[in-house]
Amino acid sequence: MRIVVAGEALIDFTSAGDLAFQGHFGGAPLNASLAAARLGQPTGLVTQLSTDMFGRRLLAYLHDNGIDTRFVCFDDAPTTLAFAEKVGTTNRYAFYTKGSADSRYAPDPLPELPDSVSFIQFGSIALLNEPAAGSILSLVRRNKDRKVVVLDPNVRPSLIADADAYRKDFAGWCGLADLLKVSDEDALFLAPQSTPADFAARWLASGIKAVVITAGGEGATLYRADAAAIAIPAPSVTVVDTIGAGDTFSAALMVALQERGVDAAGLARLAEGSWHDSLAFAAAAAAINCTRPGAQPPTRDEVAAFLTARR
């Protein structure tokens, strides 16, 4: 196991017109672990699944895609459900999370991650519910100085009752992170009066080594302290669905950095060319995901063929 993602696994129902919905396996942490595994890195998911019919299908899906489930717990509470409808170029969500199995994640003791793990990612709606939030944050704190910690908050405003309290919580999460990845929509919610560059500068000054802000079809930009920003365009593709694109991007970026042997300190020292190639790899993986319905990250061979065709 090289990469670990902590957080929820759920069922996404995407609108198929009127009251018709198509179900997909989802949840940002599940999507990220799926993407990293398909890109060839042994990956584990830390979560709690329900024993209901959705939970059983989620577990089978994890197994079928080669995701390590040794740290998956089980509970008889229901599976979290999410309903999504396309609004312009983005998606609007309704979540049903109260009392769900993943929100009740509280193993005692916490899992011991093997020494082989070099990256751990956390974030998303798992941090909005106790006891799951406290358990995940404790796991991250325990591994802060042993792994590269990646924070991808996946802000969901419809689930946030108190925006100011959430922003204070986010500041605490950033204190655990080495690499912060946010969408431009996330950044706007977290700092409404800030430009992307100012947003990144604030968290770089707090100790984060690198900040990546994605902007959908406009590409992504990397910010580091005392270095020029690096902008990567988004590959031009026919977009079918954007669900899972950001999760695929963050997973592919972890894969690319892990394969370069990057540790937390190395995020600040990595050469510009290596950063550029890593970001381009992540952007390609996310673009391919957008050509398919639901979160369906590509395999390593698909990304390689995609990049070769565009040289």
ZAMARGU-4260 file (C-alpha; in steps of 0.2 Angstrom, whole numbers, plus 5000, padded with zeros to 4 digits):
<rodrens>
0) 5000/5000/5000 | 5007/5017/4995 | 4992/5029/4996 | 4978/5030/5008 | 4962/5040/5007
5) 4951/5043/5022 | 4933/5047/5021 | 4916/5042/5015 | 4910/5030/5002 | 4892/5032/4996
10) 4880/5030/4981 | 4878/5045/4969 | 4861/5046/4960 | 4863/5057/4945 | 4847/5065/4937
15) 4841/5056/4921 | 4826/5068/4919 | 4811/5072/4930 | 4812/5060/4945 | 4822/5047/4936
20) 4840/5044/4943 | 4855/5033/4939 | 4865/5026/4953 | 4884/5027/4953 | 4897/5022/4966
25) 4904/5038/4973 | 4910/5049/4987 | 4925/5059/4985 | 4937/5048/4995 | 4931/5032/4986
30) 4933/5041/4969 | 4951/5046/4974 | 4955/5029/4980 | 4948/5021/4964 | 4958/5033/4953
35) 4974/5030/4962 | 4972/5011/4961 | 4967/5012/4942 | 4983/5022/4939 | 4993/5008/4946
40) 4997/5013/4964 | 4992/5001/4978 | 4979/5011/4987 | 4968/5008/5003 | 4952/5017/5008
45) 4949/5021/5027 | 4930/5021/5029 | 4915/5013/5037 | 4902/5004/5026 | 4884/5000/5030
50) 4879/4981/5030 | 4864/4986/5020 | 4862/4982/5001 | 4871/4998/4996 | 4886/4994/5007
55) 4887/4977/5001 | 4888/4983/4983 | 4901/4996/4988 | 4912/4983/4996 | 4911/4972/4981
60) 4916/4987/4970 | 4931/4991/4980 | 4937/4973/4979 | 4933/4973/4960 | 4944/4988/4957
65) 4959/4982/4968 | 4957/4994/4982 | 4964/4988/4999 | 4950/4986/5011 | 4959/4980/5027
70) 4955/4997/5035 | 4936/4996/5031 | 4924/4995/5046 | 4906/4990/5045 | 4890/4996/5054
75) 4872/4992/5052 | 4867/5011/5050 | 4862/5016/5032 | 4873/5020/5017 | 4875/5039/5013
80) 4865/5044/4998 | 4869/5059/4986 | 4858/5065/4972 | 4866/5076/4959 | 4859/5087/4945
85) 4869/5096/4932 | 4867/5115/4932 | 4877/5123/4918 | 4895/5116/4919 | 4894/5110/4937
90) 4883/5099/4948 | 4871/5103/4962 | 4870/5090/4976 | 4857/5084/4989 | 4865/5073/5003
95) 4856/5061/5015 | 4869/5058/5028 | 4861/5059/5045 | 4865/5044/5055 | 4874/5035/5041
100) 4887/5022/5043 | 4902/5032/5037 | 4897/5047/5048 | 4898/5035/5063 | 4916/5029/5059
105) 4925/5028/5076 | 4937/5013/5077 | 4946/5009/5093 | 4960/5008/5091 | 4963/5018/5075
110) 4971/5009/5061 | 4990/5008/5060 | 4996/5013/5043 | 5010/5003/5036 | 5027/5011/5033
115) 5025/5008/5014 | 5011/5022/5014 | 5019/5038/5008 | 5003/5048/5005 | 4987/5050/5015
120) 4973/5061/5009 | 4958/5067/5019 | 4943/5079/5017 | 4925/5080/5010 | 4909/5077/5020
125) 4917/5065/5032 | 4924/5080/5041 | 4906/5087/5044 | 4900/5073/5055 | 4905/5066/5072
130) 4912/5054/5077 | 4919/5052/5060 | 4928/5069/5059 | 4937/5067/5075 | 4943/5049/5071
135) 4949/5054/5054 | 4958/5070/5060 | 4966/5059/5074 | 4972/5047/5061 | 4980/5061/5051
140) 4988/5069/5066 | 4996/5052/5070 | 5004/5051/5053 | 5008/5070/5049 | 5026/5068/5051
145) 5027/5051/5043 | 5017/5053/5027 | 5014/5067/5014 | 4997/5074/5020 | 4985/5080/5006
150) 4969/5090/5010 | 4955/5091/4997 | 4940/5098/5006 | 4927/5096/4993 | 4917/5109/5000
155) 4898/5106/4999 | 4889/5122/5005 | 4872/5113/5006 | 4878/5103/5020 | 4887/5118/5030
160) 4875/5126/5043 | 4888/5139/5048 | 4900/5145/5035 | 4911/5154/5047 | 4913/5139/5059
165) 4917/5129/5044 | 4931/5141/5039 | 4938/5140/5056 | 4938/5121/5055 | 4946/5122/5038
170) 4961/5132/5045 | 4964/5119/5058 | 4964/5105/5044 | 4976/5115/5034 | 4988/5115/5049
175) 4989/5096/5046 | 4992/5097/5027 | 5007/5097/5017 | 4998/5099/5000 | 4981/5108/4998
180) 4971/5105/4983 | 4955/5115/4981 | 4943/5119/4966 | 4940/5138/4962 | 4923/5136/4969
185) 4930/5129/4985 | 4942/5144/4987 | 4928/5156/4983 | 4917/5149/4997 | 4932/5148/5009
190) 4938/5166/5006 | 4925/5176/4997 | 4935/5192/4995 | 4951/5184/4990 | 4959/5181/4973
195) 4966/5163/4970 | 4984/5170/4972 | 4979/5178/4988 | 4970/5162/4994 | 4986/5152/4991
200) 4998/5164/4998 | 4988/5164/5015 | 4990/5145/5017 | 5007/5144/5010 | 5012/5157/5024
205) 5004/5145/5037 | 5016/5131/5032 | 5008/5121/5018 | 5021/5117/5005 | 5010/5118/4989
210) 4993/5124/4985 | 4984/5118/4969 | 4968/5127/4963 | 4958/5118/4949 | 4946/5128/4938
215) 4937/5115/4928 | 4939/5119/4909 | 4951/5133/4913 | 4964/5121/4920 | 4974/5121/4936
220) 4987/5132/4945 | 5001/5127/4957 | 5007/5140/4970 | 5022/5138/4981 | 5031/5150/4992
225) 5045/5160/4984 | 5042/5152/4967 | 5032/5157/4951 | 5015/5150/4949 | 5013/5136/4936
230) 4997/5135/4926 | 4992/5120/4917 | 4978/5120/4904 | 4964/5108/4904 | 4964/5096/4889
235) 4950/5099/4877 | 4937/5085/4878 | 4919/5082/4875 | 4912/5083/4893 | 4899/5070/4898
240) 4899/5072/4916 | 4911/5082/4929 | 4907/5071/4944 | 4923/5064/4951 | 4935/5075/4940
245) 4942/5084/4955 | 4944/5068/4964 | 4953/5060/4949 | 4964/5075/4948 | 4970/5074/4966
250) 4973/5056/4965 | 4983/5057/4949 | 4993/5071/4957 | 4997/5060/4972 | 5002/5045/4960
255) 5014/5056/4950 | 5022/5064/4965 | 5023/5047/4974 | 5032/5039/4959 | 5045/5054/4960
260) 5049/5049/4978 | 5042/5066/4984 | 5041/5068/5003 | 5033/5082/5012 | 5049/5093/5012
265) 5052/5088/4993 | 5035/5097/4988 | 5044/5114/4990 | 5060/5108/4982 | 5053/5098/4967
270) 5059/5105/4950 | 5047/5115/4940 | 5048/5102/4925 | 5043/5088/4937 | 5029/5099/4944
275) 5023/5103/4926 | 5023/5084/4921 | 5014/5079/4937 | 5000/5092/4935 | 4999/5088/4916
280) 4996/5069/4921 | 4983/5074/4934 | 4974/5085/4921 | 4974/5072/4908 | 4967/5059/4920
285) 4953/5071/4925 | 4949/5075/4907 | 4946/5057/4903 | 4935/5055/4918 | 4924/5069/4911
290) 4921/5060/4895 | 4911/5047/4905 | 4895/5047/4916 | 4898/5046/4934 | 4915/5045/4942
295) 4925/5033/4931 | 4943/5037/4932 | 4955/5030/4918 | 4968/5017/4919 | 4986/5021/4918
300) 4987/5014/4900 | 4972/5026/4895 | 4981/5041/4902 | 4997/5036/4893 | 4988/5035/4876
305) 4979/5051/4879 | 4995/5061/4883 | 5004/5052/4868 | 4990/5057/4856 | 4992/5075/4861
310) 5011/5077/4859
</rodrens>
